[in-house]
Amino acid sequence: MTPKEVLALCREKDVKAVNIRFCDLFGNARHLSMPITALGENTFSEGIGFNGSAIAGWQSIDQSDLVVIPQQETAFIDPFTELTTLNIIGEILDPITLDSYSRDPRLIAKKTTAFLNHSGVADSVVVGPEAEFYVFDEVRFEQDSAAAFYFIDCADAKQHRGRDEPSSFDSNPRHQPGYASTPPADHLLDLRNEMMQTLIACGLSVERHHHEAGTAGQSEINLGHGDLVSMADNILTYKYVVKNVARQNNKTATFMPKPVYAKQGSGMHLHFSLWKEGRPLFAGNDYAGLSETALFAIGGILRHAGALSAFSNPTTNSYKRLASGFSAPMLLTYSQRNRSAACRIPVDHTDPNKKRIEVRFPDPSCNPYLAFSAMTMAAIDGIQNKIDPGESFDGNTHELEEGNLMQRERLPGSLDQALQALQADCQFLLKGDVFTDDVIKTWISHKRNLEVNQLRTRPHPYEFCLYYDV
């Protein structure tokens, strides 16, 4: 779509307002709105200015000015606004030098694809993210100097079975087996259908959806696969649609990795493959039908998994999901079919064009531009340096005895450990100036000071259960 075509679409749909959206360093969508009369062809080259110092991790107040340039190929009509509104994703420039802004996550994703082409390893990367989420009927939480609590309520949660109310008859899933349940146990079918239709109306491809294993309203809608940048764009739209459809139905949706104790956490399993000149590079005759190239890519991902997790699992809550017994990996293993492995090789297709690896440790709290880019850079490093992934492990990693667990490489156990791993192992990300040293230092500083240390210095409600009477 050209700028002229965008303006023609606005006339056709009688658009009255424009939201120019962008993604900050930490994965939060932002937008600036203006009347349709302010959008012209020159906007697509000159952009509009905004205050970069008001965005976490971006500019200092003495260097605050930035410019956002709308990208015409990303335009779609917002399905939620009362006034007919065009949404369009923008990229960030320095207003003086007109250079691309190094802390713009979308720029980092575009630099990743450029570096992939320059490397000669491949000319395209295809990703298919599966982002899970929870839908609740009510959420309350607070934290101050004298109180800390959270409260969650969901109509299909196990605890509703004992209540004297219509929603508690016999339609609540038993403990754990919420996966692919049918109505009336699946209370959310109509809601997910509405989400699916809204996503399609926004131009996204949807493959399927289902109730996930977490009985307290966990769901998943699978998007079609695509190139790195457009799929990161789509994840932002996916989250926007899921949250707003839930709100329109008097519910609330969250992509928090582990909102419910003793239930499955929400992951974002990433299906990943590399291509060159229209030919898939991951199909071959080695283990699980993989090529040597694919095995080296796995080797790179497993070698750099600690540093990757600082971007793919970027919250303190992320590491409460990576625990035994909940279909999330802890050990750095690879295996076909095995959902307890960090890298799984799906066997649901024999078509070489569909041969891929599934990286299972990321979660949907991540900034998709950065997580997808870091994963790609690790795979490139593995291929270039022929990193052997070692022997596959085809058993259930959650059933390993403690002695065997200790002998195997593990994912970090906390965000602080992941940040330490990133600090020690970031050279593969700096290649081609994809992730700059400035971006990595800013990321580590923000996460450590504003998240890790903030949680570390606060009493936790469970500590009162453990220690109040000492």
TORLUM-150025 format. One record per residue (C-alpha): residue number from 1; residue in three letters; chain; x, y, z. Coordinates in steps of 0.2 Angstrom, whole numbers. Last residue first. Example, Ala and Ser with C-alpha at 12.3 -4.5 7.8 and 13.67 -1.06 7.14 Angstrom:
! TORLUM-150025
(2, SER, A, (68, -5, 36)),
(1, ALA, A, (62, -22, 39)),
***
This chain:
! TORLUM-150025
(470, VAL, A, (46, -81, 320)),
(469, ASP, A, (27, -78, 319)),
(468, TYR, A, (26, -68, 304)),
(467, TYR, A, (39, -79, 294)),
(466, LEU, A, (31, -91, 282)),
(465, CYS, A, (13, -84, 280)),
(464, PHE, A, (19, -66, 281)),
(463, GLU, A, (32, -71, 268)),
(462, TYR, A, (18, -76, 256)),
(461, PRO, A, (12, -58, 255)),
(460, HIS, A, (29, -53, 249)),
(459, PRO, A, (39, -39, 257)),
(458, ARG, A, (47, -27, 245)),
(457, THR, A, (66, -24, 242)),
(456, ARG, A, (68, -38, 229)),
(455, LEU, A, (53, -33, 219)),
(454, GLN, A, (60, -15, 216)),
(453, ASN, A, (77, -22, 214)),
(452, VAL, A, (72, -33, 200)),
(451, GLU, A, (60, -21, 191)),
(450, LEU, A, (65, -3, 190)),
(449, ASN, A, (84, -5, 194)),
(448, ARG, A, (88, -22, 186)),
(447, LYS, A, (76, -20, 171)),
(446, HIS, A, (81, -2, 167)),
(445, SER, A, (99, -5, 169)),
(444, ILE, A, (100, -21, 159)),
(443, TRP, A, (89, -13, 144)),
(442, THR, A, (99, 3, 144)),
(441, LYS, A, (115, -7, 143)),
(440, ILE, A, (109, -18, 129)),
(439, VAL, A, (102, -3, 119)),
(438, ASP, A, (118, 7, 121)),
(437, ASP, A, (129, -8, 116)),
(436, THR, A, (119, -8, 100)),
(435, PHE, A, (108, -23, 95)),
(434, VAL, A, (109, -25, 76)),
(433, ASP, A, (126, -16, 74)),
(432, GLY, A, (130, -29, 61)),
(431, LYS, A, (135, -41, 76)),
(430, LEU, A, (131, -34, 93)),
(429, LEU, A, (119, -48, 97)),
(428, PHE, A, (132, -61, 95)),
(427, GLN, A, (143, -51, 107)),
(426, CYS, A, (130, -51, 121)),
(425, ASP, A, (136, -65, 132)),
(424, ALA, A, (142, -59, 149)),
(423, GLN, A, (129, -45, 151)),
(422, LEU, A, (116, -55, 144)),
(421, ALA, A, (119, -69, 157)),
(420, GLN, A, (119, -57, 171)),
(419, LEU, A, (102, -50, 165)),
(418, ALA, A, (96, -68, 164)),
(417, GLN, A, (102, -71, 182)),
(416, ASP, A, (92, -56, 188)),
(415, LEU, A, (77, -61, 179)),
(414, SER, A, (77, -77, 188)),
(413, GLY, A, (80, -96, 187)),
(412, PRO, A, (91, -94, 171)),
(411, LEU, A, (88, -109, 159)),
(410, ARG, A, (97, -125, 163)),
(409, GLU, A, (112, -135, 158)),
(408, ARG, A, (111, -152, 163)),
(407, GLN, A, (120, -162, 177)),
(406, MET, A, (110, -154, 191)),
(405, LEU, A, (94, -161, 183)),
(404, ASN, A, (101, -179, 183)),
(403, GLY, A, (105, -178, 201)),
(402, GLU, A, (87, -171, 205)),
(401, GLU, A, (79, -186, 196)),
(400, LEU, A, (71, -182, 179)),
(399, GLU, A, (53, -183, 178)),
(398, HIS, A, (50, -165, 172)),
(397, THR, A, (62, -168, 158)),
(396, ASN, A, (50, -180, 150)),
(395, GLY, A, (61, -191, 139)),
(394, ASP, A, (68, -187, 121)),
(393, PHE, A, (84, -179, 125)),
(392, SER, A, (94, -174, 110)),
(391, GLU, A, (113, -176, 110)),
(390, GLY, A, (124, -160, 108)),
(389, PRO, A, (118, -144, 100)),
(388, ASP, A, (134, -143, 90)),
(387, ILE, A, (138, -125, 86)),
(386, LYS, A, (144, -123, 68)),
(385, ASN, A, (151, -106, 70)),
(384, GLN, A, (141, -98, 56)),
(383, ILE, A, (125, -108, 60)),
(382, GLY, A, (125, -106, 78)),
(381, ASP, A, (128, -87, 76)),
(380, ILE, A, (114, -86, 64)),
(379, ALA, A, (103, -95, 76)),
(378, ALA, A, (107, -83, 90)),
(377, MET, A, (104, -68, 79)),
(376, THR, A, (87, -75, 75)),
(375, MET, A, (82, -78, 93)),
(374, ALA, A, (88, -60, 97)),
(373, SER, A, (77, -53, 83)),
(372, PHE, A, (62, -62, 88)),
(371, ALA, A, (63, -57, 106)),
(370, LEU, A, (67, -39, 102)),
(369, TYR, A, (53, -36, 90)),
(368, PRO, A, (41, -46, 100)),
(367, ASN, A, (44, -36, 116)),
(366, CYS, A, (42, -49, 129)),
(365, SER, A, (27, -52, 141)),
(364, PRO, A, (21, -65, 129)),
(363, ASP, A, (33, -79, 135)),
(362, PRO, A, (48, -87, 127)),
(361, PHE, A, (54, -105, 133)),
(360, ARG, A, (46, -115, 119)),
(359, VAL, A, (57, -113, 104)),
(358, GLU, A, (48, -123, 90)),
(357, ILE, A, (59, -129, 76)),
(356, ARG, A, (53, -129, 58)),
(355, LYS, A, (49, -141, 44)),
(354, LYS, A, (34, -134, 35)),
(353, ASN, A, (42, -132, 18)),
(352, PRO, A, (49, -149, 19)),
(351, ASP, A, (31, -156, 19)),
(350, THR, A, (30, -171, 32)),
(349, HIS, A, (20, -161, 44)),
(348, ASP, A, (14, -164, 62)),
(347, VAL, A, (31, -169, 68)),
(346, PRO, A, (35, -153, 78)),
(345, ILE, A, (54, -151, 83)),
(344, ARG, A, (54, -145, 100)),
(343, CYS, A, (67, -133, 108)),
(342, ALA, A, (67, -130, 127)),
(341, ALA, A, (61, -147, 129)),
(340, SER, A, (46, -151, 140)),
(339, ARG, A, (34, -151, 125)),
(338, ASN, A, (43, -166, 117)),
(337, ARG, A, (37, -170, 99)),
(336, GLN, A, (55, -170, 93)),
(335, SER, A, (68, -165, 105)),
(334, TYR, A, (80, -152, 111)),
(333, THR, A, (87, -148, 128)),
(332, LEU, A, (92, -133, 138)),
(331, LEU, A, (82, -138, 154)),
(330, MET, A, (68, -128, 162)),
(329, PRO, A, (55, -130, 149)),
(328, ALA, A, (36, -126, 152)),
(327, SER, A, (23, -139, 151)),
(326, PHE, A, (17, -136, 169)),
(325, GLY, A, (26, -149, 180)),
(324, SER, A, (43, -141, 183)),
(323, ALA, A, (45, -123, 183)),
(322, LEU, A, (48, -109, 170)),
(321, ARG, A, (32, -100, 174)),
(320, LYS, A, (38, -92, 190)),
(319, TYR, A, (53, -86, 179)),
(318, SER, A, (42, -75, 169)),
(317, ASN, A, (36, -65, 184)),
(316, THR, A, (52, -56, 186)),
(315, THR, A, (49, -50, 168)),
(314, PRO, A, (59, -51, 152)),
(313, ASN, A, (57, -69, 146)),
(312, SER, A, (61, -67, 128)),
(311, PHE, A, (73, -53, 130)),
(310, ALA, A, (83, -58, 146)),
(309, SER, A, (79, -76, 140)),
(308, LEU, A, (91, -73, 125)),
(307, ALA, A, (106, -71, 136)),
(306, GLY, A, (103, -87, 145)),
(305, ALA, A, (98, -96, 129)),
(304, HIS, A, (114, -92, 120)),
(303, ARG, A, (121, -109, 118)),
(302, LEU, A, (104, -116, 117)),
(301, ILE, A, (99, -104, 103)),
(300, GLY, A, (116, -107, 94)),
(299, GLY, A, (115, -126, 95)),
(298, ILE, A, (97, -125, 88)),
(297, ALA, A, (103, -115, 73)),
(296, PHE, A, (117, -128, 71)),
(295, LEU, A, (104, -142, 71)),
(294, ALA, A, (94, -132, 58)),
(293, THR, A, (109, -130, 47)),
(292, GLU, A, (113, -149, 48)),
(291, SER, A, (96, -152, 41)),
(290, LEU, A, (81, -159, 51)),
(289, GLY, A, (71, -174, 48)),
(288, ALA, A, (69, -178, 67)),
(287, TYR, A, (88, -180, 68)),
(286, ASP, A, (97, -179, 52)),
(285, ASN, A, (90, -181, 34)),
(284, GLY, A, (85, -163, 30)),
(283, ALA, A, (72, -149, 31)),
(282, PHE, A, (78, -133, 40)),
(281, LEU, A, (84, -123, 25)),
(280, PRO, A, (68, -120, 16)),
(279, ARG, A, (71, -115, -2)),
(278, GLY, A, (63, -98, -9)),
(277, GLU, A, (80, -91, -13)),
(276, LYS, A, (86, -95, 5)),
(275, TRP, A, (74, -99, 20)),
(274, LEU, A, (76, -100, 39)),
(273, SER, A, (63, -107, 51)),
(272, PHE, A, (55, -103, 68)),
(271, HIS, A, (40, -108, 77)),
(270, LEU, A, (40, -97, 93)),
(269, HIS, A, (30, -103, 109)),
(268, MET, A, (23, -88, 118)),
(267, GLY, A, (20, -95, 135)),
(266, SER, A, (6, -92, 148)),
(265, GLY, A, (9, -101, 164)),
(264, GLN, A, (-1, -117, 169)),
(263, LYS, A, (-9, -117, 186)),
(262, ALA, A, (-2, -119, 203)),
(261, TYR, A, (-3, -100, 207)),
(260, VAL, A, (-12, -90, 194)),
(259, PRO, A, (-4, -74, 185)),
(258, LYS, A, (11, -83, 178)),
(257, PRO, A, (17, -76, 161)),
(256, MET, A, (6, -60, 161)),
(255, PHE, A, (-2, -59, 145)),
(254, THR, A, (-18, -53, 153)),
(253, ALA, A, (-37, -52, 148)),
(252, THR, A, (-51, -43, 157)),
(251, LYS, A, (-69, -46, 157)),
(250, ASN, A, (-84, -34, 154)),
(249, ASN, A, (-87, -40, 137)),
(248, GLN, A, (-80, -24, 129)),
(247, ARG, A, (-65, -27, 140)),
(246, ALA, A, (-62, -44, 133)),
(245, VAL, A, (-63, -37, 115)),
(244, ASN, A, (-51, -24, 120)),
(243, LYS, A, (-38, -35, 128)),
(242, VAL, A, (-38, -48, 114)),
(241, VAL, A, (-38, -34, 100)),
(240, TYR, A, (-23, -25, 107)),
(239, LYS, A, (-13, -40, 111)),
(238, TYR, A, (-16, -47, 93)),
(237, THR, A, (-11, -29, 86)),
(236, LEU, A, (5, -29, 95)),
(235, ILE, A, (8, -47, 90)),
(234, ASN, A, (4, -43, 72)),
(233, ASP, A, (18, -30, 71)),
(232, ALA, A, (30, -43, 78)),
(231, MET, A, (24, -54, 64)),
(230, SER, A, (27, -41, 51)),
(229, VAL, A, (45, -38, 56)),
(228, LEU, A, (50, -56, 57)),
(227, ASP, A, (42, -63, 41)),
(226, GLY, A, (26, -73, 42)),
(225, HIS, A, (16, -87, 51)),
(224, GLY, A, (-3, -88, 54)),
(223, LEU, A, (-9, -83, 71)),
(222, ASN, A, (-14, -96, 84)),
(221, ILE, A, (-27, -90, 97)),
(220, GLU, A, (-24, -97, 114)),
(219, SER, A, (-34, -97, 130)),
(218, GLN, A, (-33, -98, 149)),
(217, GLY, A, (-49, -94, 159)),
(216, ALA, A, (-45, -101, 176)),
(215, THR, A, (-43, -119, 170)),
(214, GLY, A, (-25, -117, 163)),
(213, ALA, A, (-24, -130, 150)),
(212, GLU, A, (-28, -119, 135)),
(211, HIS, A, (-46, -116, 128)),
(210, HIS, A, (-44, -116, 109)),
(209, HIS, A, (-40, -106, 94)),
(208, ARG, A, (-37, -109, 75)),
(207, GLU, A, (-26, -103, 60)),
(206, VAL, A, (-29, -84, 61)),
(205, SER, A, (-22, -72, 48)),
(204, LEU, A, (-22, -54, 52)),
(203, GLY, A, (-30, -40, 42)),
(202, CYS, A, (-38, -30, 56)),
(201, ALA, A, (-55, -39, 51)),
(200, ILE, A, (-46, -55, 54)),
(199, LEU, A, (-41, -50, 71)),
(198, THR, A, (-59, -45, 75)),
(197, GLN, A, (-66, -61, 69)),
(196, MET, A, (-54, -71, 80)),
(195, MET, A, (-58, -60, 95)),
(194, GLU, A, (-76, -63, 93)),
(193, ASN, A, (-74, -81, 91)),
(192, ARG, A, (-63, -81, 107)),
(191, LEU, A, (-77, -73, 117)),
(190, ASP, A, (-90, -85, 110)),
(189, LEU, A, (-79, -100, 115)),
(188, LEU, A, (-75, -92, 132)),
(187, HIS, A, (-85, -102, 145)),
(186, ASP, A, (-76, -119, 140)),
(185, ALA, A, (-84, -131, 153)),
(184, PRO, A, (-101, -128, 144)),
(183, PRO, A, (-94, -129, 131)),
(182, THR, A, (-79, -139, 125)),
(181, SER, A, (-62, -142, 133)),
(180, ALA, A, (-47, -140, 122)),
(179, TYR, A, (-35, -140, 136)),
(178, GLY, A, (-44, -136, 153)),
(177, PRO, A, (-38, -153, 160)),
(176, GLN, A, (-28, -145, 175)),
(175, HIS, A, (-40, -147, 190)),
(174, ARG, A, (-57, -151, 183)),
(173, PRO, A, (-66, -139, 171)),
(172, ASN, A, (-81, -130, 177)),
(171, SER, A, (-98, -134, 170)),
(170, ASP, A, (-106, -143, 184)),
(169, PHE, A, (-116, -130, 192)),
(168, SER, A, (-105, -115, 197)),
(167, SER, A, (-110, -101, 185)),
(166, PRO, A, (-128, -101, 192)),
(165, GLU, A, (-122, -96, 210)),
(164, ASP, A, (-121, -105, 226)),
(163, ARG, A, (-102, -108, 225)),
(162, GLY, A, (-93, -125, 226)),
(161, ARG, A, (-89, -127, 208)),
(160, HIS, A, (-82, -109, 207)),
(159, GLN, A, (-65, -114, 215)),
(158, LYS, A, (-60, -123, 199)),
(157, ALA, A, (-60, -108, 188)),
(156, ASP, A, (-72, -106, 174)),
(155, ALA, A, (-81, -90, 180)),
(154, CYS, A, (-64, -82, 184)),
(153, ASP, A, (-59, -72, 199)),
(152, ILE, A, (-42, -65, 204)),
(151, PHE, A, (-37, -56, 220)),
(150, TYR, A, (-20, -48, 223)),
(149, PHE, A, (-12, -41, 239)),
(148, ALA, A, (0, -30, 247)),
(147, ALA, A, (-3, -18, 261)),
(146, ALA, A, (6, -6, 273)),
(145, SER, A, (19, 3, 262)),
(144, ASP, A, (9, 1, 246)),
(143, GLN, A, (5, -12, 234)),
(142, GLU, A, (-13, -16, 227)),
(141, PHE, A, (-22, -29, 216)),
(140, ARG, A, (-39, -32, 210)),
(139, VAL, A, (-44, -43, 195)),
(138, GLU, A, (-62, -48, 190)),
(137, ASP, A, (-70, -59, 177)),
(136, PHE, A, (-53, -66, 171)),
(135, VAL, A, (-46, -70, 154)),
(134, TYR, A, (-29, -78, 153)),
(133, PHE, A, (-17, -77, 139)),
(132, GLU, A, (-6, -88, 127)),
(131, ALA, A, (4, -82, 113)),
(130, GLU, A, (8, -94, 99)),
(129, PRO, A, (21, -86, 88)),
(128, GLY, A, (24, -91, 70)),
(127, VAL, A, (41, -85, 63)),
(126, VAL, A, (48, -86, 45)),
(125, VAL, A, (66, -79, 42)),
(124, SER, A, (72, -73, 25)),
(123, ASP, A, (88, -72, 15)),
(122, ALA, A, (98, -86, 23)),
(121, VAL, A, (116, -89, 29)),
(120, GLY, A, (124, -76, 17)),
(119, SER, A, (127, -65, 32)),
(118, HIS, A, (121, -50, 23)),
(117, ASN, A, (104, -57, 21)),
(116, LEU, A, (103, -61, 40)),
(115, PHE, A, (110, -44, 44)),
(114, ALA, A, (96, -35, 34)),
(113, THR, A, (83, -46, 43)),
(112, THR, A, (91, -41, 60)),
(111, LYS, A, (92, -23, 55)),
(110, LYS, A, (73, -23, 52)),
(109, ALA, A, (70, -31, 69)),
(108, ILE, A, (81, -18, 77)),
(107, LEU, A, (72, -4, 68)),
(106, ARG, A, (55, -11, 75)),
(105, PRO, A, (63, -10, 93)),
(104, ASP, A, (67, 9, 91)),
(103, ARG, A, (82, 11, 102)),
(102, SER, A, (94, 15, 88)),
(101, TYR, A, (83, 29, 81)),
(100, SER, A, (84, 29, 62)),
(99, ASP, A, (95, 44, 56)),
(98, LEU, A, (86, 60, 51)),
(97, THR, A, (101, 69, 59)),
(96, ILE, A, (91, 83, 67)),
(95, PRO, A, (74, 75, 70)),
(94, ASP, A, (81, 58, 76)),
(93, LEU, A, (69, 45, 68)),
(92, ILE, A, (57, 33, 75)),
(91, GLU, A, (46, 20, 65)),
(90, GLY, A, (27, 21, 64)),
(89, ILE, A, (13, 9, 64)),
(88, ILE, A, (-4, 14, 57)),
(87, ASN, A, (-21, 14, 65)),
(86, LEU, A, (-35, 23, 55)),
(85, THR, A, (-50, 29, 65)),
(84, THR, A, (-69, 29, 62)),
(83, LEU, A, (-75, 38, 78)),
(82, GLU, A, (-83, 26, 90)),
(81, THR, A, (-66, 17, 92)),
(80, PHE, A, (-65, -2, 94)),
(79, PRO, A, (-62, -10, 76)),
(78, ASP, A, (-47, 2, 72)),
(77, ILE, A, (-46, 2, 53)),
(76, PHE, A, (-29, -4, 46)),
(75, ALA, A, (-13, 3, 40)),
(74, THR, A, (4, -7, 42)),
(73, GLU, A, (10, -5, 24)),
(72, GLN, A, (10, 14, 25)),
(71, GLN, A, (23, 15, 38)),
(70, PRO, A, (20, 31, 48)),
(69, ILE, A, (36, 41, 53)),
(68, VAL, A, (38, 45, 71)),
(67, VAL, A, (50, 60, 75)),
(66, LEU, A, (60, 63, 91)),
(65, ASP, A, (63, 78, 102)),
(64, SER, A, (69, 75, 120)),
(63, GLN, A, (87, 78, 120)),
(62, ASP, A, (88, 89, 136)),
(61, ILE, A, (74, 78, 144)),
(60, SER, A, (84, 62, 141)),
(59, GLN, A, (78, 51, 127)),
(58, TRP, A, (72, 33, 127)),
(57, GLY, A, (72, 20, 141)),
(56, ALA, A, (54, 24, 147)),
(55, ILE, A, (45, 36, 135)),
(54, ALA, A, (42, 54, 141)),
(53, SER, A, (59, 59, 136)),
(52, GLY, A, (55, 55, 118)),
(51, ASN, A, (42, 70, 117)),
(50, PHE, A, (34, 70, 100)),
(49, GLY, A, (36, 75, 82)),
(48, ILE, A, (26, 70, 67)),
(47, GLY, A, (32, 62, 51)),
(46, GLU, A, (42, 70, 37)),
(45, SER, A, (41, 56, 24)),
(44, PHE, A, (24, 48, 27)),
(43, THR, A, (17, 64, 33)),
(42, ASN, A, (21, 72, 16)),
(41, GLU, A, (7, 62, 8)),
(40, GLY, A, (-5, 70, 20)),
(39, LEU, A, (-13, 67, 37)),
(38, ALA, A, (-18, 82, 46)),
(37, THR, A, (-36, 82, 39)),
(36, ILE, A, (-38, 65, 46)),
(35, PRO, A, (-38, 72, 63)),
(34, MET, A, (-23, 67, 74)),
(33, SER, A, (-19, 54, 87)),
(32, LEU, A, (-2, 49, 94)),
(31, HIS, A, (0, 31, 100)),
(30, ARG, A, (10, 20, 111)),
(29, ALA, A, (12, 1, 112)),
(28, ASN, A, (22, -6, 126)),
(27, GLY, A, (36, -19, 122)),
(26, PHE, A, (50, -13, 133)),
(25, LEU, A, (59, -2, 120)),
(24, ASP, A, (43, 7, 115)),
(23, CYS, A, (32, 2, 101)),
(22, PHE, A, (24, 14, 89)),
(21, ARG, A, (7, 19, 84)),
(20, ILE, A, (0, 33, 73)),
(19, ASN, A, (-18, 34, 77)),
(18, VAL, A, (-28, 43, 63)),
(17, ALA, A, (-45, 51, 64)),
(16, LYS, A, (-61, 54, 54)),
(15, VAL, A, (-60, 40, 42)),
(14, ASP, A, (-74, 40, 29)),
(13, LYS, A, (-70, 22, 24)),
(12, GLU, A, (-67, 26, 6)),
(11, ARG, A, (-59, 42, 10)),
(10, CYS, A, (-47, 34, 22)),
(9, LEU, A, (-44, 20, 10)),
(8, ALA, A, (-39, 33, -3)),
(7, LEU, A, (-27, 41, 9)),
(6, VAL, A, (-19, 24, 12)),
(5, GLU, A, (-18, 21, -7)),
(4, LYS, A, (-9, 38, -10)),
(3, PRO, A, (3, 34, 4)),
(2, THR, A, (7, 17, -5)),
(1, MET, A, (0, 0, 0)),
***
